[in-house]
Amino acid sequence: MKKLTVLFGSIALILFTSFQSEDPITYSLDKAHSRLGFKIKHMGIVDINGEFNKFDVKVNLNNGSWDGSSIEMTAESKSIYTGIEMRDNHLRSADFFDVEKYPTLTFKSTSVKKVKNKYIISGDFTMHGITKNLKLILESTGVAKKGDTEAVGLRIIGVVKRSDFKIGEPSGGLADEVQLIADLELTK
């Protein structure tokens, strides 16, 4: 009987500890060392680069692994910046982003899975009032000590089609595909 009690006690202990999980590790954006950018082909011959100056990213790392983690991003559409004020104002207008009606762009991951040495992030991307599933590629660019805490570097890339979100009219001047490039420094 004593052996049976020890056996059931051991099984209960194993089951209890196997269902406990570590709390996710939350990382916040270091805005001074991060960039949310994009590039688009103009007339098929040159890349026009830009960025969103006001954005935030939050990451919850699941048990020390990127697999199963969650990533959320929000950007203010009116913070678009390409270096040419006239173009930026046109991009903010109803012809493109319509920032008064659609003030934010958001992304919320639904899954993060490792594929070879990279991670594929699937999630819901909302822009211009339209939500579509988007797949992005996440690469870790390193880990470093930052004072008393840890900093991680990430590069997230992907492609969005303007036509999927009704951003601007189709034209021979601007490509439909826009490359997204986020270089992020996050701290615990």
Helices and strands as residue ranges (DSSP letters): H 2-19, E 25-29, G 31-33, E 35-42, E 46-52, E 55-62, E 65-76, G 77-79, E 80-81, H 85-92, E 104-115, E 118-127, E 130-146, E 149-161, G 162-165, E 174-187
